[in-house]
């Protein structure tokens, strides 16, 4: 439930920023995909990464299946954003007690990438770990956008 509320707040904050943002800011949306075909959008404001929208594929070896986790961090609201020149990093940890056994469901996701000099493209990787029903599922996927 907390994860849903946080997601809702992140969407509201993103909508507020998009509709009430500084008129002079230079917003660019870099669209692309991961190597597994999921769409990704990186939103830049004045050359700085502001938000990410994607689905992250995770593989659960015990159950032998792939799951897809929606991930939409927004700078200053949901997730930790770092940027040093063209290098960007976004990380997030979410804990939820949504399983019948009351075991915590833990999601840890991290994006590391590099923006092109002209700011018109980006590439990198997304790593993740998702603990669900006592098993650990993992993600590692490359992406390109722009």
Backbone bond lengths (Angstrom), bond angles and torsions (degrees), N, CA, C in turn:
res aa  C-N    CA-C-N  psi(-1)  N-CA   C-N-CA  omega(-1)  CA-C   N-CA-C  phi
1 X - - - 1.436 - - 1.538 110.72 -
2 X 1.356 115.71 -43.13 1.469 118.78 178.26 1.515 110.90 -60.31
3 X 1.339 116.80 -38.55 1.452 120.49 -179.40 1.527 110.40 -64.03
4 X 1.332 117.15 -39.74 1.460 120.65 177.68 1.530 111.02 -65.32
5 X 1.326 116.48 -42.90 1.466 120.30 179.34 1.521 110.27 -63.44
6 X 1.345 116.75 -44.44 1.469 119.92 178.49 1.519 111.15 -62.24
7 X 1.334 115.74 -40.57 1.467 119.72 177.65 1.516 111.33 -62.04
8 X 1.334 116.25 -43.51 1.453 120.85 178.45 1.526 110.68 -62.01
9 X 1.332 117.39 -44.07 1.459 120.96 178.37 1.522 111.63 -62.78
10 X 1.336 116.43 -38.89 1.466 120.16 178.83 1.526 110.58 -63.88
11 X 1.326 116.88 -41.87 1.464 120.73 179.07 1.524 109.79 -64.91
12 X 1.334 117.15 -43.89 1.465 120.40 178.47 1.527 111.02 -60.95
13 X 1.328 116.44 -43.52 1.461 120.15 179.34 1.525 110.81 -63.78
14 X 1.319 116.96 -41.65 1.463 120.43 179.38 1.527 110.64 -63.90
15 X 1.328 116.61 -41.86 1.464 119.73 178.08 1.532 111.00 -64.71
16 X 1.326 116.70 -41.51 1.463 120.32 178.13 1.522 110.73 -61.28
17 X 1.338 116.21 -47.36 1.456 119.91 -179.13 1.525 111.40 -63.84
18 X 1.327 116.33 -37.66 1.462 120.25 -179.10 1.526 111.62 -68.36
19 X 1.344 117.66 -35.16 1.457 120.19 -177.04 1.520 113.55 -93.18
20 X 1.355 117.54 -21.03 1.459 120.51 -177.40 1.523 112.78 -120.14
21 X 1.297 116.54 15.89 1.460 119.77 -177.57 1.516 112.41 -68.38
22 X 1.300 116.17 169.79 1.451 122.65 178.64 1.525 108.85 -62.07
23 X 1.321 116.49 128.23 1.460 121.75 -176.93 1.527 111.93 -61.15
24 X 1.320 116.81 -26.70 1.448 120.36 -174.76 1.527 113.09 -92.20
25 X 1.322 117.39 -3.16 1.462 118.65 -178.83 1.527 110.04 -71.80
26 X 1.285 115.22 146.45 1.459 122.65 -178.85 1.521 107.94 -98.29
27 X 1.343 117.85 97.27 1.472 122.60 -178.84 1.526 109.77 -94.06
28 X 1.319 114.60 130.36 1.457 121.59 178.76 1.527 107.61 -131.34
29 X 1.324 117.12 134.75 1.461 121.58 175.89 1.531 107.55 -111.17
30 X 1.328 115.60 117.75 1.466 121.47 177.10 1.522 107.20 -96.46
31 X 1.307 116.97 116.62 1.467 121.46 -179.03 1.523 109.69 -106.73
32 X 1.319 115.66 143.58 1.451 120.16 179.15 1.504 110.31 -167.62
33 X 1.341 115.64 -151.30 1.460 119.41 -179.24 1.523 110.50 -152.15
34 X 1.323 114.13 163.73 1.453 120.72 174.96 1.519 108.19 -88.76
35 X 1.307 115.94 170.10 1.463 119.70 179.39 1.526 112.08 -66.52
36 X 1.341 117.86 -16.28 1.460 121.66 177.39 1.525 112.38 -98.40
37 X 1.347 116.99 7.47 1.457 121.42 172.94 1.521 116.89 93.27
38 X 1.328 118.96 0.58 1.459 120.09 176.90 1.527 109.34 -75.15
39 X 1.334 116.27 141.27 1.460 120.39 177.11 1.524 109.56 -73.86
40 X 1.329 115.28 149.43 1.463 121.15 175.39 1.519 107.75 -138.67
41 X 1.338 115.60 142.57 1.462 121.62 175.09 1.524 107.54 -132.36
42 X 1.322 115.99 126.88 1.454 122.54 175.90 1.528 106.96 -110.80
43 X 1.329 116.78 123.36 1.458 121.10 -178.87 1.524 108.23 -102.37
44 X 1.336 115.77 122.97 1.461 122.32 179.10 1.526 109.14 -110.33
45 X 1.328 116.58 138.58 1.464 122.77 173.23 1.519 106.98 -122.13
46 X 1.310 115.83 118.06 1.472 121.45 -178.19 1.527 111.60 52.96
47 X 1.327 116.73 40.76 1.461 121.89 176.76 1.520 115.56 81.17
48 X 1.340 117.60 0.53 1.473 121.19 179.78 1.525 109.40 -109.11
49 X 1.331 116.50 139.55 1.454 121.33 178.48 1.524 108.95 -66.66
50 X 1.341 116.02 125.13 1.461 122.59 -175.56 1.526 112.81 -110.90
51 X 1.337 117.57 -33.31 1.465 120.31 178.21 1.523 110.17 -161.28
52 X 1.329 114.13 163.21 1.466 122.72 179.95 1.524 107.04 -133.52
53 X 1.328 116.80 139.44 1.466 121.68 174.23 1.519 107.89 -132.41
54 X 1.335 116.00 119.70 1.463 119.90 178.91 1.524 110.38 -164.40
55 X 1.304 115.98 177.19 1.455 123.92 168.82 1.524 105.90 -120.93
56 X 1.337 116.05 133.40 1.459 121.29 -176.59 1.526 108.78 -105.84
57 X 1.343 117.67 122.70 1.464 119.65 177.55 1.529 110.48 -79.28
58 X 1.329 116.87 130.50 1.465 121.48 176.59 1.520 108.41 -122.92
59 X 1.327 115.48 140.01 1.462 121.00 179.21 1.521 109.27 -104.17
60 X 1.327 116.01 129.79 1.463 123.18 178.69 1.525 107.85 -107.80
61 X 1.350 118.33 101.73 1.462 120.68 -173.60 1.535 113.92 -67.63
62 X 1.329 118.96 -32.63 1.463 120.18 -179.41 1.526 110.17 -65.10
63 X 1.329 116.71 -45.54 1.468 120.97 179.49 1.530 112.61 -85.37
64 X 1.323 116.47 -11.43 1.468 123.42 -179.43 1.529 112.29 56.85
65 X 1.324 115.67 50.87 1.456 118.64 175.47 1.521 110.51 -149.55
66 X 1.338 114.12 161.22 1.461 122.63 177.23 1.517 108.63 -98.01
67 X 1.340 116.53 141.91 1.456 123.24 172.82 1.523 107.15 -124.07
68 X 1.298 115.32 160.97 1.456 120.26 179.92 1.527 108.53 -124.76
69 X 1.340 116.97 125.80 1.457 122.39 -178.61 1.528 108.74 -109.11
70 X 1.333 116.46 126.39 1.465 120.57 176.64 1.531 108.15 -74.95
71 X 1.341 116.29 133.56 1.466 121.06 -178.34 1.516 109.15 -134.86
72 X 1.339 116.59 122.02 1.464 121.65 -177.86 1.529 111.76 -141.33
73 X 1.323 118.25 65.37 1.461 119.44 177.80 1.534 111.87 -70.93
74 X 1.347 115.87 148.43 1.468 123.19 178.63 1.521 107.41 -129.42
75 X 1.318 117.22 128.67 1.469 121.95 -178.24 1.527 110.60 -56.75
76 X 1.329 115.31 133.23 1.453 121.33 178.13 1.515 114.48 81.45
77 X 1.339 117.43 -5.46 1.455 120.75 -177.14 1.527 110.99 -124.77
78 X 1.320 117.16 -51.13 1.452 122.15 -170.41 1.524 108.22 -146.10
79 X 1.319 118.38 107.67 1.455 122.34 -178.55 1.522 110.90 106.09
80 X 1.322 116.22 158.58 1.453 123.27 179.48 1.532 108.25 -104.64
81 X 1.326 116.86 118.78 1.462 123.02 -177.99 1.520 109.34 -107.94
82 X 1.339 116.59 132.47 1.456 122.74 175.18 1.521 107.63 -132.24
83 X 1.329 116.11 141.39 1.459 119.87 176.91 1.513 109.23 -146.82
84 X 1.331 115.63 127.76 1.460 122.91 176.74 1.518 106.47 -127.85
85 X 1.328 115.57 100.20 1.457 119.36 -176.03 1.515 109.06 63.31
86 X 1.335 117.02 -128.72 1.465 119.00 -179.32 1.540 114.12 -81.83
87 X 1.328 117.79 -10.00 1.468 120.91 -178.67 1.523 110.88 -84.34
88 X 1.336 115.96 132.21 1.463 121.27 -179.54 1.525 109.77 -126.74
89 X 1.325 114.46 151.22 1.462 120.95 177.58 1.519 107.89 -147.19
90 X 1.328 115.65 132.26 1.461 121.92 176.08 1.513 106.61 -130.75
91 X 1.337 116.43 130.37 1.465 118.74 177.67 1.521 108.93 -135.85
92 X 1.319 114.14 153.72 1.456 120.10 -179.06 1.517 109.73 -154.99
93 X 1.322 115.25 141.34 1.459 121.72 173.26 1.514 107.04 -126.48
94 X 1.321 116.26 132.20 1.459 121.06 178.48 1.527 108.58 -131.92
95 X 1.320 115.59 131.59 1.466 121.93 176.11 1.528 108.22 -113.95
96 X 1.304 116.40 136.68 1.464 120.28 177.41 1.524 109.10 -144.57
97 X 1.307 116.72 147.22 1.464 121.84 175.48 1.522 107.65 -110.81
98 X 1.331 114.70 77.81 1.461 119.16 -176.58 1.518 112.91 -113.09
99 X 1.308 118.23 0.95 1.456 119.83 -177.21 1.522 110.11 -89.07
100 X 1.316 116.50 155.54 1.462 121.52 179.91 1.523 111.65 -62.07
101 X 1.318 116.87 -33.17 1.461 121.20 -179.05 1.526 112.26 -81.53
102 X 1.334 117.32 -0.55 1.467 123.79 -179.02 1.519 113.13 64.36
103 X 1.320 117.26 16.27 1.464 120.26 172.93 1.519 108.06 -72.25
104 X 1.314 117.28 140.83 1.468 117.16 179.57 1.524 111.39 -67.31
105 X 1.310 115.20 138.49 1.461 121.74 173.38 1.516 105.36 -98.65
106 X 1.318 117.59 118.44 1.464 122.01 -174.14 1.526 108.73 -116.03
107 X 1.312 115.59 130.43 1.451 121.37 176.42 1.525 108.44 -122.68
108 X 1.317 116.59 127.56 1.462 122.21 175.85 1.525 106.34 -127.01
109 X 1.335 116.64 119.60 1.453 121.12 179.62 1.525 109.40 -127.45
110 X 1.333 115.20 145.44 1.459 120.51 -179.30 1.523 109.45 -145.69
111 X 1.318 115.70 128.11 1.463 122.36 175.34 1.522 107.34 -108.92
112 X 1.314 116.42 131.24 1.460 122.09 172.12 1.514 107.11 -127.58
113 X 1.320 116.18 132.05 1.447 118.34 -177.51 1.512 112.50 -158.62
114 X 1.322 112.80 -175.66 1.460 120.81 -178.11 1.521 108.18 -140.22
115 X 1.326 115.48 130.32 1.460 121.35 175.44 1.523 108.88 -87.08
116 X 1.317 116.45 144.63 1.467 120.44 176.13 1.523 109.34 -68.35
117 X 1.318 117.06 156.77 1.472 122.58 -179.32 1.527 111.79 -53.90
118 X 1.337 117.20 -39.07 1.467 120.60 -177.98 1.532 112.88 -82.95
119 X 1.336 117.78 -4.90 1.458 121.65 179.06 1.513 114.54 73.21
120 X 1.331 117.05 14.39 1.457 120.35 -176.82 1.515 113.90 -102.53
121 X 1.329 117.36 0.37 1.464 120.17 177.85 1.530 109.04 -155.86
122 X 1.323 114.21 164.79 1.464 120.89 178.94 1.520 108.39 -154.00
123 X 1.324 115.00 157.08 1.464 120.53 175.35 1.515 107.96 -151.48
124 X 1.332 115.37 158.34 1.454 118.97 179.85 1.513 111.90 169.48
125 X 1.327 115.63 -157.93 1.463 121.37 -178.76 1.530 109.98 -133.33
126 X 1.314 114.25 156.49 1.456 122.19 172.33 1.521 106.31 -123.65
127 X 1.335 115.87 124.29 1.468 122.15 176.83 1.513 107.73 -113.02
128 X 1.319 115.68 150.20 1.457 117.29 178.41 1.509 113.37 -160.64
129 X 1.319 112.83 162.93 1.466 121.35 175.10 1.523 106.58 -139.76
130 X 1.303 116.47 134.59 1.455 121.75 -179.99 1.510 107.36 -133.17
131 X 1.319 117.56 116.98 1.465 121.65 177.50 1.508 107.89 -97.30
132 X 1.328 115.37 124.19 1.455 121.00 -173.58 1.523 109.33 -144.64
133 X 1.326 116.84 125.66 1.471 122.03 177.79 1.521 112.32 50.10
134 X 1.321 116.29 41.08 1.456 120.27 175.41 1.516 115.76 83.47
135 X 1.314 118.54 -2.64 1.464 119.66 178.09 1.526 109.39 -115.50
136 X 1.315 115.50 157.04 1.455 121.14 179.72 1.521 109.24 -108.36
137 X 1.309 115.11 124.26 1.456 122.23 177.79 1.526 107.20 -106.59
138 X 1.323 116.86 147.30 1.475 120.89 -174.94 1.529 110.98 -127.03
139 X 1.326 113.26 154.54 1.460 120.65 177.88 1.517 109.66 -135.90
140 X 1.293 117.03 141.05 1.459 123.57 168.83 1.509 105.58 -156.75
141 X 1.323 115.46 114.76 1.461 119.76 -175.73 1.524 108.60 -144.50
142 X 1.330 116.00 141.74 1.464 121.86 175.35 1.533 109.41 -90.79
143 X 1.331 116.00 153.61 1.457 120.51 177.51 1.523 110.12 -139.18
144 X 1.336 114.38 158.64 1.464 123.70 172.38 1.528 106.74 -138.87
145 X 1.313 116.52 140.16 1.467 120.81 178.44 1.520 108.88 -143.01
146 X 1.327 115.61 150.45 1.470 121.16 177.03 1.478 113.46 114.14
